[in-house]
Amino acid sequence: MSVRNKCSLFAAAGTVLAILLCACTNSGQPDPDDYIRLGQYKGLSVKRASYEVTDEEIDDELDMLANAYAEPDGTVPEITDEFINRISEGQYKNVDEYEAALVDQMRSEYDEFYELQYYEDIWNQAVDNATVIRDFPKEYLQKKTERSIISARKYAQSLNMSFEDFVREKMGLTVDEFNAQAIEYAEVAAKESMVLEAIAKAENITVSDEEIEKAIKEYVDLGAFDSEEAFRNEGPERMEELREYILTSKVQDFLVKNADTSGLEE
């Protein structure tokens, strides 16, 4: 899932925990109308952040560049037109050209980051505006909790670590603390899933078989799986996770398209 996804609410719990909790699937999704009352989700007003590259940041980049070409005795080269032209193999004729390229690159990265943050903020507001009107089914919460724990164990295994060492060294938690947080965030994940399904239902936003097939091919092309068959062999929960990923992207696109942007541009 991209930054425009349900993982955003878990950021305060730490990156690793966020990744694991976001592995919760949507299998056996109850009817969202029984548990969620949507608040405002169209016409949301969220300020779009922006950022300009500073001279200090450019100076830091140049310092790092110079240090990368330091001599064995520790001598750091001076950033000159000749130096830039040589190490760039003529791509940049002088320092000014290189600095301008740096500014463009960094500005592009900032723009992308803040665009993703904008999607996050819109989504979080829609979730915050919704009200839970009934306790979620215990089996539903248990499934989300169990899935996060299973994901943590698989992640630990991929790192050749025991589960206990993984949560202690990578997350700074005891096993009991991790389990407690998994239970706590299952409630958060459940609300987000319900809001997602409720908005999709209200706006008739669906995921087609063609979209799922396309996403599977993209996973394989990216090297995440050896083949489409290998992906499907992961089982129905993996397929449902993929469906929810696609649905999340489509719902968030809808929220942004229908947001109130008047007077918010900086």
N, C-alpha and C positions, 0 to 999 in steps of 0.2 A: 504493500500500500504506500501511496505517495504521502507527502506531508499533508495533502488535502484528504485526511482520513481520520478514522476514529482513534488512532493512536495518540493524537494530539493531547487528549485529556489526561493521558497517563504520564506526560513529560515530567511532572513534579516528582514522580516516583522513581525516576532514573531511566536512562535509555534502555538498559537491558530489560528491566521489568516491563517497560512499555512495549518492547518488541514481543515479549512472551505473552503478555496479557492480550495483545492485539491478535494473537493466534486463535483466540476464542472464535468458534464458528457460530453460524446462525441456524444449525440443524434443529428441527422441531420448533421453529419459530411460532410462538403463540400469536393470536390475533392482536395486533397492536391496539386496536380500538378498545379492548378490554382492560388495558393497563396504562395507556398514555392519552392525555388530552393535549393536543398540540396548541401552542401559543402562536404568536406571530412568527412566521418563517418567510413570508414574502415582504418585500419593502424594508428589509433590515438595513440599518444604517451603521456602518463600521468605518472608521477612519483608516484610510490606506496609508501606511507608513512609507517613508522614502528616506534615502540616505545619499549623501554626496561623499565621494572619495576625498580624503584630506591629504594635505602635503605630508603630514607625518606618516601616514600609511605608505605613501609612495617612497618616502625616505627609508622606511623600514624594509620595503621590498628591495630597494637598491642595496641596502646593507647586507641583506641575506644573499643577494646575488654575488656581491663582492666576496663575502666569506666562503661561498661555495667554490670560488676560484682561488682560494688562498694557497700560497706556496707551502711546500712541506715544512719550511722553517717558521710558518705562521704569518708571513708577510701577506697583507691583504691588498689586492690591486686597487688602484684608483679608478673610479667610474668615469671614463672619458669617452669621447666620441669614437676614438680608435678601438677602445676596449669593447664597446657595445657592437660596433660594426664587425669586429673579429668573432666574438662569441656567437653572434646571431648569423654568422656566415653571410653578411651583407643584407639580411632582411631589414635591419634598421641601420640607417646611415649615421645616426648620432643619438645622443642621450635624449634629446627632446622627442624624437620619433618614438623611442622606446618607452618613455614616460607616458606619452599620449596613448600608446597601445595598452599600457598597464591600466591607465584610467578607464579606457573603454572596457577592458576585460573585467575589472573589478566592479565597475558600474553595472555591467550585465549580470554579474553574479549577485550583486545586491538586489537588483530589480527582480531577479528570479526568486530569491529568498523571500522578499517582501510580498511578492505576488502569492506565493504559497502560504505565507503567514496570513494574508488577507482571506484566502479560502478557509483557513483554519478558524479565524476569528468569526467569520460568517456562520460557519457550521456550529461552533461552540455556542454562539448566541441563540441559534435555533434550538439547540438542545436545552440550554438554560431556560428558554421561554416555555418549554414543555413541562407538564406536570404529571407525575406518577400518581395515578388515582387508585391503584390497587397493588398489593404486594405481588412481586413477580413469583411465578411458580418455583418452588424449591428445587425441582428437578432441573429447571432451566438454569438457575443460578449455579447449581452443583456442576452441571455440564461445563459451564464457562470456567468455573474454578478448576475443575479437573483438567480441562484442556490446557490452561496456563501452566499447571504443574507438569503435565506431560511434555509440553513444549520446552520447559526449562530443563527437564531431564534429557531430552534429545539434544538440546543445545550444549549442555555440559558434556554429553557423550561425544559430540562433534569436536570438542576441544580437548578430548582425552582427560577429562576431569570428573571426579565424583560429584554427584549432585550437591553434597554438603560443602565441598571445597568451592564449587562454582558459586553458590549463593553467598558464601562467606567472602571469597576473594574478589569476585566480579561485581557483587551487589552490596556488599557490606552488611549482610543480614544473616541471622541464624535461620535454620530451616523453619522453625516455628514462626519467626517473624515473616518470612516469605509466604508461608501458608496463610497467615492472618491477612497479609496485604492482598493476596490473591482472592480471598473471600470478600474483602472490602471492595476491591475494584471490579469484582464480578457484578456488583450492583451498578456501578458506573457504566460498565460495558453493556449491561442489559438495557439500561435506559437509552444509551446511544443506538443500540440495535433496534429498539422499539420505535424510537423517533425516526430512524432511517426508514423502517418499513411503513410507518404511518404516513410520512410525507410521500413516499413512493406510491402508496395506495391512494392517497388523496389526489395526487397529480397524474396518476396512471403512468408512472415511470416504471418500466420493466427492463429485464435483461433477456435478450434473445439468445437462442442456441448459437446463432452465427457469431454473436459477440463473445460468447464463451469459447467457441472454437478458435476465434482469432486470438484471444488472450492466451490460450494454451500454446498456440504456435509461437507467440512472442516469448513466453517463458522458455520454450525449448531453444529458440534462436538466441536468447540471452545466455544460454548455458546452464540455466537453473535445473533443467532435467535433461536426461540423455535423449528422451523421445516423448512423443505425445502419449504413448502407451504407458511409459513410466509415470507420467503425471497422473493419468487415470487410475493407475494401480495404487495411488495413495488413498483411494477410497472416496466415499460420498462426502465425507466431511471436508476434504480438500476441495472438492468441486463446489460445495456450498460456500466455502471461504472465498473462492474465486468469484462466485456470483455476487457475494456481498461486497467484495472489492470493486467490482464493476458498477454495482448499484450505487455505492457510496460516491464514486466519481461522478456519476450521472446526476445524482441528487444534489451534490455540492455545486456542480455546474449550473443546475437549475436555480439554486439559491443565489448564486453570484449574479446570474443573468437577471434575476428579479429583485436585486438589492436596490436600495435607494442610495444613489451616488451623488445626489445634488449637494453641492457645497462642501464636499468632503476631500476633494483633491487639494494636495498641498502645493 
